């Protein structure tokens, strides 16, 4: 399929051939949701942890002798039935929240999002994303680009996918809270869905086609 290529001024300058298997997929909401849940689960930090009786400090001495006290038998003050004792069946840091999805399904979900973004006009191919090493240059470029395309004024929300050799843009865009630069070999459903618009460097097309091969 043919994709329009824009320059940094927002003008169409040429067209480029792109892979149908990546940019011409049907929208699969269930698969995208599954891939998104898996990604979020894999990044979840397990911070909740309640100490069991073996982890609570103290309690080494038997509270009272076994018999002839008129009280129940107790072996430790750190038993779960004691105040200050361990917790039974509490949350533990050993719990694994991660989910699994195979590579082909994950890539199919990425392709589905890219295709939907393209169909809705939220993905644009740029002839070059080399705009300099200053944050203000990236901010100015994005404001001018979307203004040229007639986008409503407001905060820019964009995901930039440069070519593999363009390392400067990562540093130049990291101070913009609603802008992120992402390596073409690190595409993921979360970032593709989070940002309203995607600007894709023309040279990154071949890198994406080469790297994401499981869907062939």
Backbone as a chain_set.jsonl record, in Angstrom:
{"seq": "XXXXXXXXXXXXXXXXXXXXXXXXXXXXXXXXXXXXXXXXXXXXXXXXXXXXXXXXXXXXXXXXXXXXXXXXXXXXXXXXXXXXXXXXXXXXXXXXXXXXXXXXXXXXXXXXXXXXXXXXXXXXXXXXXXXXXXXXXXXXXXXXXXXXXXXXXXXXXXXXXXXXXXXXXXXXXXXXXXXXXXXXXXXXXXXXXXXXXXXXXXXXXXXXXXXXXXXX", "coords": {"N": [[0.839, -1.182, 0.0], [0.314, 2.36, -0.472], [1.677, 5.126, 1.227], [1.265, 8.482, 2.239], [3.874, 10.891, 2.405], [5.099, 13.35, 4.557], [6.721, 16.548, 4.87], [8.657, 18.425, 7.315], [7.219, 20.721, 7.524], [4.638, 20.062, 7.256], [3.706, 19.485, 4.736], [2.725, 17.545, 1.915], [5.037, 15.563, 0.27], [5.84, 13.31, -1.083], [5.198, 9.825, -1.843], [5.261, 6.608, -0.264], [6.021, 3.139, -0.333], [4.434, 0.76, 1.701], [4.107, -1.984, 4.007], [1.394, -4.193, 3.699], [0.73, -6.085, 5.607], [1.31, -4.89, 7.985], [0.176, -2.296, 8.071], [-2.371, -2.539, 7.117], [-4.365, -3.932, 8.545], [-7.217, -5.518, 10.045], [-9.211, -4.076, 12.646], [-8.789, -5.376, 15.805], [-10.166, -5.558, 18.631], [-10.32, -7.212, 20.907], [-7.904, -8.667, 20.874], [-6.035, -6.583, 21.057], [-6.709, -5.57, 23.56], [-6.013, -7.759, 25.152], [-3.233, -7.875, 24.73], [-2.531, -5.408, 25.809], [-3.301, -5.662, 28.526], [-1.533, -7.701, 29.257], [0.959, -6.446, 28.929], [0.769, -4.376, 30.846], [0.508, -5.918, 33.163], [2.967, -7.213, 33.238], [4.639, -5.128, 33.833], [3.934, -4.462, 36.352], [4.627, -3.625, 39.707], [5.247, -5.514, 42.526], [4.53, -4.603, 45.536], [3.191, -4.914, 47.936], [3.415, -6.545, 50.987], [3.014, -8.723, 53.633], [4.22, -9.657, 56.773], [4.875, -12.976, 57.768], [4.634, -15.357, 60.533], [7.193, -16.333, 60.814], [8.761, -14.27, 60.019], [8.415, -12.078, 61.638], [9.906, -10.101, 64.149], [11.24, -11.282, 67.295], [9.523, -13.23, 69.873], [10.707, -15.62, 70.519], [10.793, -16.887, 72.955], [8.872, -19.076, 74.958], [5.64, -18.101, 75.958], [4.406, -18.875, 78.457], [4.507, -21.694, 80.712], [3.77, -25.037, 79.569], [1.702, -26.542, 80.865], [-0.771, -26.564, 83.552], [-1.489, -23.909, 84.099], [-3.928, -22.914, 83.622], [-4.502, -21.611, 81.366], [-4.653, -21.442, 77.711], [-2.533, -23.438, 75.581], [0.459, -22.002, 74.441], [2.967, -21.217, 72.093], [4.47, -19.146, 71.066], [4.742, -15.584, 71.055], [4.448, -14.449, 68.664], [2.647, -15.684, 67.125], [-0.044, -15.884, 64.735], [-2.47, -15.389, 66.044], [-1.991, -13.657, 68.033], [-1.732, -10.233, 69.112], [0.369, -8.184, 67.274], [1.589, -10.27, 66.147], [2.464, -12.556, 63.418], [1.041, -12.429, 60.061], [-1.637, -14.192, 58.665], [-2.198, -15.628, 55.544], [-1.771, -13.219, 54.167], [-0.93, -10.514, 51.812], [1.866, -11.174, 49.678], [5.222, -10.589, 48.566], [6.106, -12.423, 46.82], [4.16, -13.129, 45.049], [3.118, -13.595, 41.728], [2.141, -11.541, 39.189], [2.218, -11.497, 36.462], [1.235, -11.924, 33.028], [0.843, -13.97, 30.082], [1.547, -13.828, 26.61], [1.828, -14.854, 23.275], [4.463, -14.249, 20.838], [3.594, -13.807, 18.198], [0.914, -13.043, 18.494], [1.224, -10.71, 20.02], [2.569, -9.046, 18.211], [0.662, -8.936, 16.181], [-1.307, -7.481, 17.484], [0.0, -5.012, 17.747], [0.23, -4.328, 15.039], [-2.469, -4.079, 14.438], [-3.213, -1.812, 15.918], [-1.579, 0.141, 14.713], [-2.65, 0.109, 12.121], [-5.251, 1.001, 12.624], [-4.757, 3.567, 13.635], [-3.631, 4.726, 11.36], [-5.784, 4.574, 9.541], [-7.574, 6.318, 10.756], [-6.347, 8.718, 10.458], [-4.406, 9.44, 12.281], [-1.829, 8.708, 12.198], [1.14, 9.65, 10.766], [3.551, 9.731, 8.165], [6.815, 10.914, 8.143], [9.298, 12.667, 6.321], [11.728, 13.102, 7.563], [12.775, 13.001, 10.948], [14.713, 14.44, 12.15], [15.351, 17.061, 13.939], [16.988, 18.58, 15.477], [18.859, 19.138, 18.571], [17.678, 20.408, 20.686], [15.069, 20.916, 23.045], [13.141, 22.898, 22.615], [13.187, 23.113, 19.864], [12.062, 20.723, 18.979], [9.518, 20.984, 20.116], [8.617, 23.293, 18.807], [8.612, 22.377, 16.16], [6.611, 20.358, 16.252], [4.34, 21.844, 16.974], [4.068, 23.584, 14.762], [3.794, 21.734, 12.706], [1.382, 20.277, 13.23], [-0.36, 22.409, 13.254], [-0.315, 23.202, 10.612], [-1.618, 21.084, 9.461], [-4.137, 21.57, 10.25], [-5.006, 20.815, 12.76], [-6.766, 21.042, 15.846], [-6.093, 23.588, 18.211], [-4.141, 23.183, 21.183], [-2.742, 21.03, 23.737], [-0.072, 19.168, 22.485], [-0.074, 15.761, 21.752], [1.953, 13.287, 21.113], [3.591, 10.512, 19.614], [6.807, 9.826, 18.694], [8.54, 8.158, 16.209], [11.556, 7.587, 15.314], [14.212, 7.062, 12.839], [16.624, 4.395, 13.186], [19.176, 5.419, 13.519], [18.932, 7.937, 14.512], [19.619, 9.326, 17.346], [19.552, 11.604, 18.825], [17.041, 12.714, 19.15], [15.754, 11.479, 21.254], [16.78, 12.547, 23.611], [16.154, 15.197, 23.149], [13.384, 15.3, 23.23], [12.507, 14.362, 25.676], [11.813, 16.041, 27.778], [9.342, 16.978, 27.239], [6.168, 16.615, 28.355], [3.962, 15.32, 27.143], [4.926, 14.038, 24.962], [6.736, 11.479, 23.371], [9.623, 9.669, 22.361], [10.27, 6.8, 20.513], [12.04, 3.867, 19.866], [12.037, 2.184, 16.707], [12.224, -0.559, 16.929], [11.123, -1.15, 19.322], [8.37, -1.063, 19.623], [5.167, -0.961, 21.183], [1.945, -1.855, 22.463], [0.87, -0.268, 24.51], [2.177, 2.329, 24.439], [1.562, 3.057, 21.806], [-1.185, 3.326, 21.942], [-1.507, 5.239, 23.905], [-0.733, 7.832, 23.092], [-2.063, 10.487, 21.136], [-1.394, 11.105, 18.443], [0.809, 9.718, 15.95], [4.001, 10.05, 14.713], [5.94, 8.957, 12.18], [9.117, 8.198, 11.102], [10.247, 8.08, 7.759], [12.352, 6.328, 7.094], [12.173, 4.51, 9.107], [10.257, 2.698, 8.448], [11.196, 0.456, 6.988], [12.782, -0.689, 8.944], [10.905, -1.474, 10.846], [9.411, -3.327, 9.375], [11.34, -5.271, 8.968], [12.09, -6.029, 11.57], [9.739, -6.872, 12.937], [8.683, -9.721, 12.357], [7.192, -11.951, 12.946], [4.55, -12.094, 12.221], [4.404, -12.858, 9.626]], "CA": [[0.0, 0.0, 0.0], [1.042, 3.625, -0.555], [1.455, 6.078, 2.307], [1.749, 9.835, 1.983], [5.015, 11.322, 3.213], [5.071, 14.784, 4.811], [7.952, 17.155, 5.376], [8.487, 18.988, 8.658], [6.29, 21.84, 7.446], [3.287, 19.542, 7.129], [3.351, 19.433, 3.312], [2.955, 16.261, 1.263], [6.162, 15.683, -0.663], [5.981, 12.087, -1.879], [4.517, 8.663, -1.267], [6.188, 5.508, -0.038], [5.392, 1.827, -0.266], [4.435, 0.186, 3.05], [3.638, -3.362, 4.057], [-0.019, -4.393, 4.035], [0.582, -6.907, 6.809], [1.499, -4.029, 9.151], [-0.654, -1.099, 8.064], [-3.691, -2.788, 6.529], [-4.977, -4.981, 9.348], [-8.517, -5.226, 10.634], [-9.16, -3.742, 14.063], [-9.099, -6.514, 16.669], [-10.203, -4.962, 19.962], [-10.058, -8.226, 21.925], [-6.471, -8.974, 20.867], [-5.336, -5.404, 21.565], [-6.957, -5.531, 25.006], [-5.219, -8.825, 25.769], [-1.832, -7.454, 24.699], [-2.378, -4.287, 26.74], [-3.338, -6.218, 29.885], [-0.293, -8.442, 29.479], [2.049, -5.486, 29.103], [0.609, -3.705, 32.135], [0.768, -6.888, 34.224], [4.399, -7.483, 33.277], [5.323, -3.97, 34.414], [3.401, -4.21, 37.694], [5.535, -3.845, 40.817], [4.589, -6.145, 43.662], [5.055, -3.931, 46.72], [2.467, -5.309, 49.146], [3.96, -7.744, 51.634], [2.727, -8.846, 55.061], [5.141, -10.609, 57.382], [4.346, -14.153, 58.438], [5.149, -15.538, 61.888], [8.63, -16.594, 60.76], [9.463, -13.042, 59.653], [8.231, -11.066, 62.669], [10.974, -10.15, 65.149], [10.862, -11.654, 68.651], [8.676, -14.415, 70.021], [11.472, -16.855, 70.657], [10.542, -17.503, 74.259], [7.502, -19.545, 75.189], [5.026, -17.126, 76.872], [4.264, -19.518, 79.773], [4.73, -23.129, 80.64], [2.777, -25.764, 78.796], [0.544, -27.052, 81.625], [-1.066, -26.164, 84.922], [-1.642, -22.452, 84.249], [-5.328, -22.576, 83.394], [-4.612, -20.916, 80.088], [-4.391, -22.287, 76.543], [-1.12, -23.658, 75.27], [1.013, -21.036, 73.48], [4.382, -21.456, 71.849], [5.181, -17.931, 70.668], [3.922, -14.366, 71.023], [4.361, -14.002, 67.273], [1.616, -16.469, 66.454], [-1.044, -15.008, 64.099], [-3.616, -15.063, 66.896], [-1.541, -12.657, 68.994], [-1.515, -8.871, 68.617], [1.785, -8.011, 66.962], [2.102, -11.498, 65.547], [2.495, -12.622, 61.962], [-0.234, -12.366, 59.342], [-1.976, -15.406, 57.924], [-2.784, -15.447, 54.207], [-1.657, -11.826, 53.739], [-0.242, -10.328, 50.528], [3.296, -11.448, 49.729], [5.975, -10.078, 47.418], [6.404, -13.535, 45.914], [3.058, -13.35, 44.106], [3.451, -13.245, 40.346], [0.966, -11.003, 38.499], [2.462, -11.424, 35.026], [0.443, -12.717, 32.093], [1.621, -14.404, 28.93], [0.973, -13.754, 25.26], [2.924, -15.243, 22.389], [5.039, -13.174, 20.029], [2.769, -13.543, 17.016], [-0.272, -12.303, 18.931], [1.645, -9.364, 20.421], [2.854, -8.272, 17.004], [-0.614, -8.707, 15.493], [-1.966, -6.387, 18.198], [0.707, -3.786, 17.348], [-0.166, -4.021, 13.658], [-3.873, -3.663, 14.47], [-3.25, -0.427, 16.389], [-0.987, 0.979, 13.66], [-3.611, 0.195, 11.023], [-6.369, 1.843, 13.064], [-4.246, 4.94, 13.686], [-3.483, 5.195, 9.98], [-7.12, 4.735, 8.952], [-8.231, 7.465, 11.377], [-5.558, 9.915, 10.197], [-3.6, 9.777, 13.449], [-0.448, 8.279, 11.932], [1.719, 10.352, 9.615], [4.941, 9.403, 7.836], [7.612, 12.13, 7.966], [10.526, 12.387, 5.561], [12.829, 13.069, 8.522], [12.49, 13.507, 12.285], [15.915, 15.089, 12.667], [14.978, 18.468, 14.117], [17.946, 19.256, 16.346], [19.036, 18.547, 19.891], [17.04, 21.248, 21.697], [13.663, 20.618, 23.293], [12.292, 23.921, 22.007], [13.102, 22.842, 18.43], [11.072, 19.656, 18.814], [8.212, 21.554, 20.453], [8.233, 24.182, 17.717], [8.315, 21.56, 14.984], [5.322, 19.69, 16.425], [3.275, 22.855, 16.946], [3.917, 24.053, 13.386], [3.354, 20.624, 11.856], [-0.041, 20.0, 13.43], [-1.111, 23.603, 12.872], [-0.416, 23.156, 9.156], [-2.607, 20.066, 9.107], [-5.449, 22.024, 10.693], [-5.41, 20.215, 14.026], [-7.219, 22.004, 16.826], [-5.059, 24.021, 19.136], [-4.134, 22.493, 22.465], [-1.515, 20.315, 24.041], [0.285, 18.139, 21.52], [0.161, 14.424, 22.288], [2.516, 12.62, 19.947], [4.634, 9.496, 19.73], [7.748, 9.969, 17.599], [9.273, 6.927, 15.919], [12.617, 8.0, 14.388], [15.027, 5.972, 12.31], [17.485, 3.814, 14.223], [20.406, 6.196, 13.683], [18.618, 9.235, 15.136], [19.654, 9.193, 18.801], [19.429, 12.917, 19.466], [15.651, 13.073, 19.412], [15.318, 10.941, 22.546], [17.14, 13.536, 24.615], [15.492, 16.464, 22.846], [11.934, 15.245, 23.464], [12.151, 13.756, 26.95], [11.268, 17.038, 28.705], [7.972, 17.304, 26.837], [5.39, 15.615, 29.096], [2.998, 14.582, 26.325], [5.631, 13.585, 23.758], [7.713, 10.425, 23.636], [10.319, 9.098, 21.217], [10.337, 5.358, 20.703], [12.797, 3.145, 18.845], [11.139, 1.356, 15.882], [12.313, -1.955, 17.349], [10.558, -1.26, 20.675], [6.957, -0.703, 19.584], [4.314, -1.688, 22.106], [0.545, -1.436, 22.4], [0.598, 0.783, 25.496], [2.604, 3.63, 23.932], [0.829, 3.356, 20.574], [-2.541, 3.729, 22.299], [-1.495, 6.344, 24.865], [-0.561, 9.132, 22.443], [-3.097, 10.736, 20.137], [-0.833, 11.057, 17.093], [2.077, 9.025, 15.76], [4.813, 10.537, 13.602], [6.834, 7.864, 11.853], [10.155, 8.529, 10.131], [10.159, 7.25, 6.552], [13.366, 5.28, 7.129], [11.822, 3.524, 10.128], [9.334, 1.72, 7.88], [11.93, -0.767, 6.664], [13.235, -1.28, 10.205], [9.743, -2.133, 11.444], [9.081, -4.502, 8.546], [12.383, -6.266, 9.175], [12.16, -6.499, 12.958], [8.51, -7.557, 13.342], [8.523, -10.722, 11.3], [6.429, -13.117, 13.405], [3.232, -12.098, 11.603], [4.432, -13.254, 8.217]], "C": [[0.886, 1.249, 0.0], [0.66, 4.528, 0.624], [2.013, 7.438, 1.909], [2.888, 10.164, 2.934], [4.982, 12.841, 3.322], [6.469, 15.272, 5.173], [7.665, 17.792, 6.734], [7.568, 20.202, 8.682], [4.845, 21.39, 7.306], [2.8, 19.462, 5.7], [3.634, 18.047, 2.749], [4.037, 16.423, 0.196], [6.319, 14.467, -1.551], [5.093, 11.016, -1.275], [5.517, 7.525, -1.176], [5.405, 4.214, 0.084], [5.532, 1.27, 1.158], [3.783, -1.188, 3.022], [2.17, -3.441, 4.461], [-0.189, -5.179, 5.326], [0.737, -6.089, 8.088], [0.455, -2.922, 9.203], [-2.04, -1.302, 7.448], [-4.364, -3.974, 7.218], [-6.353, -4.546, 9.833], [-8.344, -4.931, 12.123], [-9.636, -4.931, 14.891], [-9.036, -6.037, 18.119], [-9.86, -5.97, 21.05], [-8.562, -8.536, 22.025], [-5.661, -7.811, 21.427], [-5.503, -5.301, 23.079], [-6.114, -6.584, 25.736], [-3.739, -8.439, 25.818], [-1.572, -6.322, 25.684], [-2.383, -4.773, 28.19], [-2.052, -6.971, 30.217], [0.868, -7.5, 29.732], [1.97, -4.781, 30.453], [0.9, -4.651, 33.303], [2.26, -7.162, 34.365], [5.178, -6.329, 33.91], [4.861, -3.664, 35.837], [4.446, -4.538, 38.758], [4.764, -4.411, 41.999], [5.195, -5.593, 44.944], [4.397, -4.39, 48.02], [3.055, -6.597, 49.72], [3.675, -7.697, 53.128], [3.625, -9.938, 55.656], [4.38, -11.77, 58.029], [5.007, -14.332, 59.8], [6.658, -15.8, 61.909], [9.441, -15.337, 60.464], [9.362, -11.951, 60.72], [9.311, -11.221, 63.739], [10.429, -10.537, 66.519], [10.082, -12.949, 68.695], [9.431, -15.711, 70.211], [11.186, -17.599, 71.951], [9.074, -17.919, 74.386], [6.846, -18.637, 76.237], [4.842, -17.657, 78.292], [4.399, -21.024, 79.6], [3.527, -23.837, 80.03], [1.518, -26.101, 79.602], [0.408, -26.365, 82.985], [-1.096, -24.637, 85.113], [-3.099, -22.036, 84.126], [-5.548, -21.827, 82.086], [-4.287, -21.878, 78.939], [-2.888, -22.386, 76.278], [-0.661, -22.662, 74.195], [2.511, -21.28, 73.34], [5.161, -20.206, 71.516], [4.23, -16.747, 70.697], [3.802, -13.814, 69.605], [3.432, -14.895, 66.436], [0.577, -15.533, 65.84], [-2.225, -14.646, 64.99], [-3.252, -14.038, 67.966], [-1.442, -11.29, 68.334], [-0.016, -8.664, 68.423], [2.408, -9.249, 66.351], [2.116, -11.442, 64.027], [1.097, -12.615, 61.365], [-0.439, -13.658, 58.571], [-2.661, -15.053, 56.608], [-2.771, -13.976, 53.765], [-0.984, -11.72, 52.382], [1.258, -10.565, 50.678], [3.961, -10.959, 48.451], [6.338, -11.184, 46.431], [5.31, -13.768, 44.881], [3.411, -12.809, 42.731], [2.176, -12.807, 39.618], [1.089, -11.053, 36.973], [1.52, -12.347, 34.245], [1.302, -13.049, 30.88], [0.829, -14.223, 27.639], [2.103, -14.076, 24.288], [3.312, -14.107, 21.439], [4.159, -12.81, 18.835], [1.533, -12.73, 17.369], [0.084, -10.881, 19.339], [1.906, -8.489, 19.195], [1.579, -7.994, 16.216], [-1.386, -7.576, 16.157], [-1.326, -5.051, 17.84], [0.291, -3.369, 15.951], [-1.608, -3.519, 13.604], [-3.989, -2.208, 14.914], [-2.686, 0.512, 15.33], [-1.966, 1.17, 12.503], [-4.779, 1.105, 11.379], [-5.949, 3.306, 13.11], [-4.121, 5.527, 12.282], [-4.842, 5.478, 9.348], [-7.833, 5.961, 9.497], [-7.428, 8.756, 11.225], [-4.676, 10.344, 11.349], [-2.166, 9.276, 13.32], [0.033, 8.961, 10.655], [3.167, 9.903, 9.429], [5.672, 10.695, 7.493], [8.89, 11.789, 7.205], [11.749, 12.346, 6.466], [12.373, 13.656, 9.854], [13.732, 14.109, 12.942], [15.661, 16.592, 12.726], [15.924, 19.226, 15.031], [17.931, 18.66, 17.743], [18.396, 19.36, 21.016], [15.553, 20.909, 21.819], [12.751, 21.625, 22.606], [12.166, 23.723, 20.498], [12.072, 21.751, 18.146], [9.67, 20.191, 19.075], [7.717, 22.475, 19.34], [7.866, 23.43, 16.464], [6.934, 20.924, 15.085], [4.17, 20.684, 16.343], [3.009, 23.323, 15.518], [3.355, 22.959, 12.481], [1.852, 20.385, 11.991], [-0.918, 21.214, 13.106], [-1.327, 23.634, 11.362], [-1.481, 22.162, 8.709], [-4.007, 20.42, 9.593], [-5.922, 21.386, 11.97], [-5.772, 21.305, 15.025], [-6.094, 22.345, 17.788], [-5.213, 23.317, 20.477], [-2.83, 21.753, 22.647], [-1.284, 19.208, 23.026], [0.519, 16.829, 22.252], [0.644, 13.559, 21.138], [3.58, 11.606, 20.348], [5.513, 9.6, 18.494], [8.534, 8.674, 17.426], [10.343, 7.263, 14.882], [13.295, 6.792, 13.749], [16.037, 5.55, 13.37], [18.728, 4.652, 14.497], [20.171, 7.519, 14.413], [18.522, 9.077, 16.647], [19.38, 10.517, 19.522], [18.003, 13.202, 19.906], [15.151, 12.539, 20.76], [15.598, 11.944, 23.663], [16.381, 14.838, 24.409], [14.014, 16.462, 23.209], [11.55, 14.782, 24.863], [11.592, 14.738, 27.97], [9.866, 17.502, 28.322], [7.038, 16.243, 27.421], [4.433, 14.781, 28.254], [3.597, 14.121, 25.002], [6.632, 12.509, 24.161], [8.323, 9.963, 22.327], [10.574, 7.634, 21.49], [11.08, 4.717, 19.54], [11.858, 2.257, 18.025], [11.18, -0.124, 16.239], [11.701, -2.196, 18.726], [9.084, -0.876, 20.714], [6.158, -1.567, 20.561], [2.922, -1.064, 22.1], [0.277, -0.258, 23.329], [0.963, 2.162, 24.947], [1.851, 4.017, 22.661], [-0.589, 3.845, 20.869], [-2.562, 5.001, 23.152], [-1.491, 7.703, 24.17], [-1.539, 9.286, 21.28], [-2.568, 10.566, 18.716], [0.497, 10.324, 17.095], [2.769, 9.615, 14.535], [5.926, 9.531, 13.364], [7.832, 8.298, 10.791], [10.091, 7.555, 8.955], [11.149, 6.085, 6.588], [13.073, 4.221, 8.182], [10.874, 2.454, 9.594], [10.028, 0.392, 7.597], [12.409, -1.475, 7.925], [12.099, -2.037, 10.887], [9.397, -3.411, 10.692], [10.08, -5.624, 8.774], [12.337, -6.869, 10.568], [10.934, -7.308, 13.364], [8.118, -8.544, 12.252], [7.624, -11.875, 11.678], [5.078, -13.222, 12.723], [3.213, -12.55, 10.165], [3.802, -14.626, 8.008]], "O": [[2.045, 1.206, 0.413], [-0.514, 4.67, 0.966], [3.09, 7.536, 1.32], [2.878, 9.776, 4.103], [4.854, 13.541, 2.317], [7.288, 14.523, 5.706], [6.546, 17.701, 7.239], [7.18, 20.661, 9.757], [3.933, 22.214, 7.243], [1.594, 19.38, 5.466], [4.659, 17.441, 3.063], [3.959, 17.302, -0.663], [6.866, 14.566, -2.65], [4.343, 11.259, -0.329], [6.498, 7.483, -1.918], [4.266, 4.203, 0.549], [6.614, 1.306, 1.743], [3.006, -1.505, 2.121], [1.754, -2.83, 5.445], [-1.152, -4.961, 6.061], [0.34, -6.541, 9.162], [-0.095, -2.639, 10.267], [-2.792, -0.343, 7.277], [-4.863, -4.891, 6.567], [-6.616, -3.356, 10.008], [-7.448, -5.466, 12.775], [-10.746, -5.429, 14.702], [-7.985, -6.102, 18.757], [-9.18, -5.626, 22.017], [-8.019, -8.654, 23.124], [-4.711, -8.019, 22.182], [-4.552, -4.984, 23.794], [-5.573, -6.321, 26.809], [-3.072, -8.653, 26.83], [-0.52, -6.277, 26.321], [-1.555, -4.34, 28.992], [-1.546, -6.881, 31.336], [1.67, -7.723, 30.639], [2.985, -4.607, 31.128], [1.47, -4.238, 34.312], [2.762, -7.326, 35.477], [6.259, -6.537, 34.461], [5.341, -2.714, 36.457], [5.074, -5.596, 38.717], [3.751, -3.851, 42.419], [6.245, -6.055, 45.39], [4.991, -4.265, 49.091], [3.175, -7.606, 49.024], [4.05, -6.743, 53.808], [3.759, -11.019, 55.082], [3.389, -11.576, 58.733], [5.86, -13.529, 60.178], [7.324, -15.521, 62.907], [10.66, -15.327, 60.634], [10.143, -10.999, 60.704], [9.599, -12.332, 64.182], [9.307, -10.175, 66.874], [9.985, -13.673, 67.704], [8.854, -16.79, 70.079], [11.329, -18.82, 72.013], [8.167, -17.198, 73.972], [7.426, -18.418, 77.3], [5.108, -16.929, 79.248], [4.404, -21.544, 78.484], [2.42, -23.299, 79.986], [0.402, -25.966, 79.1], [1.318, -25.7, 83.48], [-0.757, -24.144, 86.189], [-3.458, -20.917, 84.491], [-6.675, -21.458, 81.757], [-3.736, -22.959, 79.144], [-2.099, -21.537, 76.694], [-1.319, -22.504, 73.166], [3.22, -21.513, 74.318], [6.383, -20.185, 71.662], [3.044, -16.891, 70.399], [3.121, -12.813, 69.384], [3.445, -14.853, 65.206], [0.34, -14.461, 66.396], [-2.921, -13.672, 64.705], [-4.117, -13.6, 68.724], [-1.113, -11.185, 67.152], [0.774, -8.945, 69.325], [3.606, -9.28, 66.069], [1.817, -10.409, 63.428], [0.102, -12.775, 62.072], [0.473, -14.153, 57.909], [-3.602, -14.259, 56.585], [-3.679, -13.542, 53.056], [-0.512, -12.725, 51.848], [1.849, -10.196, 51.692], [3.34, -10.921, 47.389], [6.821, -10.909, 45.333], [5.511, -14.526, 43.932], [3.937, -11.704, 42.597], [1.248, -13.597, 39.449], [0.149, -10.683, 36.27], [1.079, -13.387, 34.734], [2.368, -12.464, 30.687], [-0.382, -14.435, 27.59], [3.225, -13.607, 24.474], [2.572, -13.137, 21.269], [4.002, -11.633, 18.508], [1.147, -11.829, 16.625], [-0.661, -9.946, 19.044], [1.505, -7.326, 19.159], [1.437, -6.915, 15.64], [-2.048, -6.794, 15.475], [-2.031, -4.06, 17.65], [0.027, -2.193, 15.702], [-1.929, -2.633, 12.812], [-4.778, -1.451, 14.35], [-3.259, 1.572, 15.076], [-2.092, 2.272, 11.969], [-5.245, 1.885, 10.548], [-6.695, 4.184, 12.677], [-4.465, 6.686, 12.052], [-5.027, 6.506, 8.696], [-8.617, 6.586, 8.783], [-7.791, 9.78, 11.804], [-4.239, 11.494, 11.397], [-1.377, 9.415, 14.255], [-0.597, 8.855, 9.603], [3.907, 9.72, 10.396], [5.213, 11.476, 6.659], [9.489, 10.738, 7.428], [12.708, 11.633, 6.174], [11.677, 14.671, 9.893], [13.779, 14.265, 14.163], [15.742, 17.298, 11.721], [15.688, 20.396, 15.331], [17.111, 17.8, 18.063], [18.563, 19.022, 22.188], [14.876, 20.652, 20.824], [11.705, 21.254, 22.073], [11.159, 24.113, 19.907], [11.305, 21.845, 17.187], [8.738, 19.881, 18.333], [6.542, 22.442, 18.975], [6.915, 23.795, 15.773], [6.169, 20.942, 14.121], [3.146, 20.406, 15.72], [1.855, 23.445, 15.108], [2.539, 23.23, 11.6], [1.137, 20.3, 10.993], [-2.079, 21.062, 12.729], [-2.388, 24.041, 10.888], [-2.159, 22.373, 7.703], [-4.954, 19.664, 9.378], [-7.119, 21.403, 12.257], [-5.153, 22.369, 15.043], [-5.261, 21.505, 18.129], [-6.313, 22.906, 20.847], [-1.927, 21.84, 21.815], [-2.178, 18.411, 22.742], [1.231, 16.791, 23.256], [-0.144, 13.143, 20.289], [4.352, 11.814, 21.284], [5.025, 9.477, 17.371], [9.121, 8.159, 18.379], [10.063, 7.228, 13.684], [12.988, 5.646, 14.078], [16.271, 6.274, 14.337], [19.277, 4.599, 15.597], [21.122, 8.146, 14.879], [17.463, 8.733, 17.171], [19.018, 10.527, 20.699], [17.783, 13.86, 20.923], [14.219, 13.099, 21.339], [14.766, 12.161, 24.545], [16.008, 15.506, 25.374], [13.446, 17.522, 23.469], [10.368, 14.806, 25.207], [10.958, 14.317, 28.938], [9.275, 18.332, 29.013], [7.109, 15.082, 27.019], [4.123, 13.646, 28.617], [2.876, 13.847, 24.043], [7.299, 12.631, 25.189], [7.639, 9.873, 21.308], [11.041, 7.266, 22.568], [10.787, 4.989, 18.376], [10.962, 1.634, 18.595], [10.264, -0.867, 15.888], [11.75, -3.313, 19.241], [8.599, -0.407, 21.745], [6.443, -2.752, 20.738], [2.754, 0.11, 21.77], [-0.467, 0.655, 22.97], [0.137, 3.074, 24.986], [1.537, 5.191, 22.466], [-1.131, 4.675, 20.139], [-3.535, 5.754, 23.118], [-2.173, 8.626, 24.614], [-1.805, 8.337, 20.541], [-3.227, 9.949, 17.878], [1.216, 10.305, 18.094], [2.187, 9.671, 13.452], [6.754, 9.285, 14.242], [7.44, 8.719, 9.702], [9.902, 6.353, 9.141], [10.82, 4.979, 6.159], [13.667, 3.143, 8.153], [10.705, 1.411, 10.224], [9.504, -0.672, 7.929], [12.442, -2.704, 7.98], [12.311, -3.116, 11.44], [9.123, -4.446, 11.298], [9.709, -6.798, 8.774], [12.522, -8.075, 10.736], [11.062, -8.317, 14.058], [7.331, -8.237, 11.357], [7.312, -12.71, 10.829], [4.508, -14.31, 12.645], [2.154, -12.625, 9.543], [3.742, -15.113, 6.879]]}, "num_chains": 1, "name": "protein.A"}
